[in-house]
Amino acid sequence: MRYRSRVSDAFAPDWRPLPREFYRRHPAEVAPELLNKLLVRSDGRAGRIVEVEAYAGSEDPAAHSFRGPTARNATMFGEPGHLYVYFTYGMHWGSNAVCGDVGEGAGVLLRAMEPLQGIEAMRALRPKARRDRDLASGPGKLSQAMGITRELDGADLVTADRGIAILSDGMPPPRRPVVGPRVGISKAVDFPWRWHVPDHLHVSVRKR
């Protein structure tokens, strides 16, 4: 299936959405395979995902969904391939791809991306970023650069029903991604569930 109906002509015609089944797996399987995929908006903004973290519901004390569904995390327990958006530290939005089966509450946090298209629009939303490498080098920065807020919670990343999707342009994930503990959590700190593209300038934390 070619992805042409929702994305502007600024995007290459061979960029394709990931199938629903791609997400219907454990987040620790999905996460490293999301590296080098594209996060895109229908207005022309696009970036390559270079850093991710997995969160695994009831088996993961660091997950928002660990204690079960709430009004805040309900999207995590829904159909895989949707966008779960949450507010953190009283100032930032986090963006996650829902994974696993319905009811599991699993997801992958999109921690950083390399801006590729629509960079001027990203700069307008991230005026404090001194360099382009700072536009989306962290989960809050990524969400801000892409204009992601709670209004996009539940958006379908497969069908782009609200103008946002994760696509593939054929670039594979790195053969040997850097793997290590997750960042900014106080529980399950030993889980090696953070992956990033080796030596990439746009990741949030390069040494861990």
C-alpha positions in Angstrom: 0.0 0.0 0.0 1.5 3.3 -1.0 1.1 6.2 1.4 -0.4 9.0 -0.7 -3.8 9.9 0.6 -2.8 11.7 3.7 0.7 13.1 3.2 1.4 16.1 1.1 3.3 15.9 -2.2 6.4 17.0 -0.4 6.9 13.4 0.6 8.5 10.8 -1.7 5.9 8.5 -3.2 7.7 5.3 -2.0 7.4 6.2 1.7 5.1 3.6 3.2 3.2 3.2 6.5 4.2 0.3 8.8 1.5 -2.4 8.9 -0.5 -2.8 12.1 1.1 -6.1 12.7 4.5 -4.4 13.0 3.3 -2.9 16.3 1.5 -6.0 17.6 4.6 -7.3 19.4 6.5 -6.8 22.6 7.8 -3.2 22.8 11.3 -4.4 23.3 11.0 -6.1 19.8 9.4 -3.1 18.2 11.6 -0.4 19.6 15.0 -1.1 17.9 13.2 -1.7 14.6 11.7 1.8 14.8 15.2 3.3 14.5 15.6 5.0 11.1 11.9 5.0 10.5 10.3 8.4 9.6 7.9 10.4 11.8 5.9 12.6 9.5 3.2 15.3 9.6 0.9 16.0 6.7 2.1 19.6 6.6 5.5 18.5 5.3 7.5 18.1 8.6 9.5 14.9 8.8 12.3 13.4 10.9 14.2 10.2 11.2 13.7 8.4 14.5 17.2 7.9 16.1 16.4 7.1 19.8 13.7 5.1 21.5 12.7 3.4 24.7 10.4 0.4 25.4 7.7 0.4 28.1 5.9 -2.9 28.8 2.7 -2.5 30.8 2.2 -4.8 33.8 5.7 -6.3 33.6 7.4 -2.9 33.8 7.2 -0.7 37.0 8.4 2.3 35.0 5.5 2.2 32.5 2.6 4.6 32.9 0.3 1.6 32.4 1.9 -0.6 35.1 -1.1 -0.3 37.5 -3.7 -0.6 34.9 -5.8 1.7 32.7 -6.8 5.3 33.7 -8.2 8.2 31.8 -4.7 9.5 31.2 -3.2 6.3 29.8 -6.3 4.7 28.1 -4.7 4.9 24.6 -1.9 2.6 25.7 -4.5 -0.2 26.3 -6.0 0.2 22.8 -5.2 -1.0 19.3 -1.5 -1.1 18.5 -0.2 1.5 16.0 -1.8 4.5 17.7 -0.1 7.5 19.2 -0.1 7.8 23.0 0.6 11.3 24.2 1.2 12.2 27.8 2.2 15.4 29.7 5.3 15.2 31.9 7.3 17.5 34.3 4.5 20.0 34.0 5.8 21.3 30.7 6.6 18.6 28.1 4.6 16.2 25.9 5.9 12.7 25.3 5.0 10.7 22.1 4.7 6.9 22.1 3.8 4.3 19.6 1.3 1.8 21.2 2.5 -1.8 20.9 1.4 -5.3 21.8 -2.2 -6.6 22.0 -5.2 -4.7 23.1 -5.2 -4.5 26.9 -1.5 -4.9 27.4 -0.6 -1.2 27.9 2.7 -1.4 26.0 4.5 1.3 24.0 7.7 2.8 22.6 8.7 6.3 23.6 10.1 8.3 20.7 13.1 10.0 22.3 14.8 11.7 19.5 14.8 12.3 15.7 16.9 13.9 13.1 14.9 16.7 11.3 14.7 16.1 7.5 11.9 18.2 6.1 9.9 21.2 7.3 12.8 22.4 9.4 11.8 26.0 9.3 8.5 25.1 10.8 10.3 23.2 13.5 12.5 26.1 14.3 9.4 28.3 14.7 8.1 25.9 17.3 11.5 25.5 19.0 12.9 29.1 19.1 15.3 28.3 21.9 17.1 25.6 19.9 20.5 27.1 18.8 21.3 24.3 16.4 19.3 22.1 14.2 20.7 19.1 16.1 18.9 20.5 19.2 15.5 20.7 17.5 14.3 17.2 18.4 17.1 15.7 20.6 14.8 14.6 23.4 11.2 13.4 23.8 9.8 16.8 24.8 11.8 18.6 22.0 10.6 16.0 19.5 7.0 16.5 20.4 7.3 20.3 20.3 9.1 20.3 17.0 6.4 18.1 15.5 3.5 20.0 17.1 2.4 17.0 19.1 0.1 17.8 22.1 -2.7 15.9 23.9 -5.0 16.6 20.9 -3.2 14.0 19.0 -3.5 11.3 21.7 -5.0 8.3 20.0 -4.1 9.3 16.4 -3.6 6.3 14.1 0.0 6.1 13.0 -0.9 3.5 10.3 -3.7 5.4 8.6 -2.7 8.9 9.5 -6.3 9.8 10.4 -5.1 13.0 12.1 -2.2 13.8 9.8 0.6 12.1 11.6 2.3 8.7 10.8 5.4 6.6 11.1 6.7 5.6 7.6 9.5 3.7 6.1 11.6 4.9 3.2 13.5 1.6 3.0 16.4 2.4 5.3 16.9 -0.5 7.7 17.5 -0.1 11.4 21.2 -0.2 12.4 22.6 -3.7 12.6 24.2 -2.9 16.0 22.2 -0.2 17.8 23.5 1.1 21.1 21.5 -0.4 23.9 21.4 0.4 27.6 19.2 1.5 30.5 16.4 4.0 30.1 16.7 7.7 31.0 14.9 9.8 33.6 13.2 7.0 35.5 13.4 5.8 39.1 12.0 2.2 38.7 13.2 -0.7 36.7 16.4 1.3 36.0 18.3 -1.9 35.0 16.1 -2.8 32.1 18.2 -2.4 28.9 15.3 -1.0 26.9 16.8 2.2 25.4 18.2 2.0 21.9 19.8 4.6 19.6 21.6 4.9 16.4 25.4 4.7 17.0 27.3 7.9 17.1 24.3 10.0 16.0 24.5 13.7 16.7 20.7 14.0 17.3 20.2 11.6 20.2 19.4 13.0 23.6 22.2 11.2 25.6 25.1 9.6 23.7 27.0 8.1 26.6 25.2 6.1 29.2 
